[in-house]
């Protein structure tokens, strides 16, 4: 897909499984289980649809990656708990598009939970965590980095320092303080609720628009504003931010990439005659 100056592909960071009840909060299982069936341990299949953007602006090539999936640093017990897909998935997916880790010039992390930032680092031959994309500047919200360093007890289990500390040590990690244009046609916007420092990605150009809402709307099933997750730290703010985004994009043809949806990676949003939101799949 091309939007403005940007060529865009979805690349996989691998599949994993999370508790379905946690993913759908107060939505009854009898409803969500029909949409995303749970296994014998009540886990539903999730994916990590990362975003690859490439452009040549003012004679300079830009290769941008948004989020990185779970990575492959965790031990066997952790990987088994979440049924995380085997190592090398992200590199293999990038290679299909002719991209190697050293080609990436900019890495944008929507937030620092392990299923989004885990692939930002890897283990070297000595077992030390090092940057996976050694030439990429890494962008994260200042608020998110502060929360990751001193996490609330409610979300502490989602933050692993070896996903970002090696980036700081290497001098690659930059922080943003709110909305910003990173490159022409590519911007981020603060969208709190899931976490105070969550940022979403917007690509615009040529009369077209793409939005990557990350965990603000993790799957196409979460397009209903009140279908929030148990993982959302502030559900009232999350619903408000969803409604604000939906007001902007519904019926506009804006492409939405759903980071954790294994069945509908991308689509456009409309409303039916009863006012209920629905998603029409599109190819990216």
QUIDA-V185513 format. One record per pair of residues at least 6 apart in sequence whose C-alpha atoms are under 8 Angstrom apart, sorted by sequence separation. I is the first residue (numbers start at 1). J is the second residue. D is the distance in whole Angstrom. If there is no record, write none. Layout:
i = <I	I>
j = <J	J>
d = <D	D>
This chain:
i = <1	2	21	38	55	56	79	94	110	111	122	123	124	167	181	182	191	192	203	204	217	222	229	232	258	259	271	272	1	37	38	54	55	109	122	123	180	181	190	191	192	202	203	228	258	270	271	1	21	24	36	54	55	109	121	122	148	151	179	180	190	191	202	203	257	258	269	270	20	36	53	54	91	121	122	164	179	180	190	191	202	257	269	270	53	54	91	121	122	179	189	190	201	202	228	256	257	269	270	52	53	120	121	148	178	179	188	189	200	201	228	255	256	268	269	20	52	53	120	121	149	178	188	189	200	201	255	256	267	268	20	51	52	119	120	148	188	189	200	226	255	256	267	268	51	52	70	72	187	188	199	200	225	254	255	267	268	50	51	72	186	187	253	254	266	267	50	51	71	72	186	187	253	265	266	267	50	185	186	225	251	252	264	266	20	50	185	186	225	250	251	266	50	71	185	250	251	48	49	185	249	250	251	21	48	69	194	250	19	20	48	68	194	216	19	20	193	246	19	20	18	19	191	216	217	17	18	216	17	18	255	17	18	16	17	90	104	107	109	111	138	15	16	103	105	106	107	108	109	110	111	145	15	16	101	102	104	105	106	107	108	109	15	101	102	103	104	105	106	107	108	112	14	15	101	102	106	111	112	129	140	142	13	14	102	129	138	139	140	141	142	143	12	13	14	131	137	138	139	140	141	142	12	13	112	130	131	136	137	138	139	140	141	12	13	129	130	137	139	141	194	195	11	12	194	195	220	10	11	65	131	193	194	195	219	10	11	63	64	67	193	194	218	219	10	11	63	64	65	66	67	68	121	193	194	217	218	219	220	9	10	62	63	64	65	66	67	121	193	218	219	8	9	62	63	64	65	66	67	120	121	193	211	213	218	8	9	62	64	66	70	71	114	119	120	193	194	209	210	211	212	213	214	215	220	8	69	70	73	113	114	118	121	192	193	208	209	210	211	212	213	214	219	220	7	8	69	70	71	72	113	114	117	121	192	193	208	209	210	211	212	213	214	219	6	7	68	69	70	71	72	112	113	117	191	210	212	6	7	68	69	70	71	193	6	67	68	69	70	71	73	114	192	5	67	68	69	71	72	73	147	191	5	68	71	112	144	5	67	68	112	144	145	224	67	143	144	224	143	144	223	13	14	142	223	13	14	141	223	12	13	141	13	141	140	220	18	17	16	17	16	17	48	15	16	48	15	16	14	15	14	14	14	13	14	155	12	13	12	155	11	154	13	12	11	11	111	111	110	111	110	110	110	110	13	6	5	4	35	24	3	4	5	27	3	4	26	3	4	25	26	3	4	24	25	4	24	25	26	3	23	24	25	3	23	24	3	22	23	22	23	49	21	22	49	50	49	48	49	47	48	49	47	48	46	47	46	47	46	49	45	15	10	9	8	1	1>
j = <7	8	27	44	61	62	85	100	116	117	128	129	130	173	187	188	197	198	209	210	223	228	235	238	264	265	277	278	8	44	45	61	62	116	129	130	187	188	197	198	199	209	210	235	265	277	278	9	29	32	44	62	63	117	129	130	156	159	187	188	198	199	210	211	265	266	277	278	29	45	62	63	100	130	131	173	188	189	199	200	211	266	278	279	63	64	101	131	132	189	199	200	211	212	238	266	267	279	280	63	64	131	132	159	189	190	199	200	211	212	239	266	267	279	280	32	64	65	132	133	161	190	200	201	212	213	267	268	279	280	33	64	65	132	133	161	201	202	213	239	268	269	280	281	65	66	84	86	201	202	213	214	239	268	269	281	282	65	66	87	201	202	268	269	281	282	66	67	87	88	202	203	269	281	282	283	67	202	203	242	268	269	281	283	38	68	203	204	243	268	269	284	69	90	204	269	270	68	69	205	269	270	271	42	69	90	215	271	41	42	70	90	216	238	42	43	216	269	43	44	43	44	216	241	242	43	44	242	44	45	282	45	46	45	46	119	133	136	138	140	167	45	46	133	135	136	137	138	139	140	141	175	46	47	132	133	135	136	137	138	139	140	47	133	134	135	136	137	138	139	140	144	47	48	134	135	139	144	145	162	173	175	47	48	136	163	172	173	174	175	176	177	47	48	49	166	172	173	174	175	176	177	48	49	148	166	167	172	173	174	175	176	177	49	50	166	167	174	176	178	231	232	49	50	232	233	258	49	50	104	170	232	233	234	258	50	51	103	104	107	233	234	258	259	51	52	104	105	106	107	108	109	162	234	235	258	259	260	261	51	52	104	105	106	107	108	109	163	235	260	261	51	52	105	106	107	108	109	110	163	164	236	254	256	261	52	53	106	108	110	114	115	158	163	164	237	238	253	254	255	256	257	258	259	264	53	114	115	118	158	159	163	166	237	238	253	254	255	256	257	258	259	264	265	53	54	115	116	117	118	159	160	163	167	238	239	254	255	256	257	258	259	260	265	53	54	115	116	117	118	119	159	160	164	238	257	259	54	55	116	117	118	119	241	55	116	117	118	119	120	122	163	241	55	117	118	119	121	122	123	197	241	56	119	122	163	195	57	119	120	164	196	197	276	120	196	197	277	197	198	277	68	69	197	278	69	70	197	279	69	70	198	71	199	199	279	82	82	82	83	83	84	115	83	84	116	84	85	84	85	85	86	89	89	90	231	89	90	90	233	90	233	93	93	93	94	197	198	198	199	199	200	201	214	119	185	185	185	221	222	203	204	205	227	204	205	227	205	206	227	228	206	207	227	228	208	228	229	230	208	228	229	230	209	229	230	210	229	230	230	231	257	230	231	258	259	259	259	260	259	260	261	260	261	260	261	261	262	262	265	262	262	284	284	284	283	284>
d = <6	6	8	5	6	6	8	7	7	7	8	4	7	5	4	7	7	5	6	7	6	7	8	7	7	7	4	7	5	6	8	7	5	7	5	6	6	6	7	6	8	7	5	7	5	6	6	7	7	7	6	6	7	6	6	6	8	8	7	5	6	5	6	7	6	6	7	6	8	8	8	5	7	5	6	8	5	7	4	6	5	4	6	6	6	6	7	4	5	4	5	6	6	6	7	5	7	5	8	7	5	6	5	6	6	6	6	5	7	5	7	7	5	6	7	8	6	6	6	8	8	5	6	7	6	7	6	6	6	5	8	8	5	7	7	8	5	8	5	6	5	8	5	7	6	7	8	7	6	6	8	6	6	6	8	4	7	7	5	5	7	5	6	8	6	5	6	7	7	8	6	7	7	8	6	8	5	8	5	6	8	8	6	7	6	6	6	7	6	8	6	7	7	8	5	5	5	8	8	6	7	5	7	8	5	8	7	7	8	6	8	7	6	7	6	5	7	8	4	5	5	6	7	8	7	6	6	7	5	7	8	5	7	6	5	8	6	6	7	7	8	7	5	8	6	5	6	6	6	7	8	8	6	6	7	6	7	4	5	5	5	5	4	5	6	7	6	6	6	6	6	7	6	6	7	6	8	6	7	6	8	5	7	6	8	8	6	6	7	5	5	7	8	5	8	6	5	5	5	5	5	6	6	6	7	5	6	7	6	6	6	6	6	5	6	6	7	7	7	7	7	7	6	6	4	6	6	6	5	7	8	6	5	7	5	6	6	7	6	7	6	6	6	7	5	7	5	6	6	6	6	8	7	5	7	7	6	5	7	6	6	8	5	5	5	5	5	6	6	5	5	7	5	6	6	6	6	6	6	6	7	7	7	7	7	6	7	7	7	7	6	8	6	7	7	5	6	8	6	6	6	7	7	7	7	5	7	4	8	5	6	5	7	7	4	8	5	5	5	5	7	6	8	8	6	7	5	6	8	7	5	7	6	8	6	8	7	6	6	6	7	8	8	8	6	5	8	5	7	5	7	7	8	8	8	8	7	6	6	5	6	4	4	7	5	5	6	6	6	7	6	7	7	6	6	6	6	7	7	6	8	6	8	5	7	8	8	8	8	6	8	7	8	7	8	7	4	6	5	7	7	6	7	7	7	5	8	6	8	8	7	7	7	7	8	7	6	5	6	6	5	7	8	8	4	8	6	6	7	5	5	8	6	6	7	8	7	4	6	8	7	8	8	6	6	6	7	5	6	7	5	6	8	7	8	8	7	7	7	8	7	6	7	7	6	4	8	5	5	7	8	6	8	6	6	7	6	5	8	6	8	5	5	7	5	7	8	6	6	5	7	8	8	7	7	7	5	6	6	7	5	8	5	8	5	6	6	5	6	7	7	8	7	6	7	8	5>
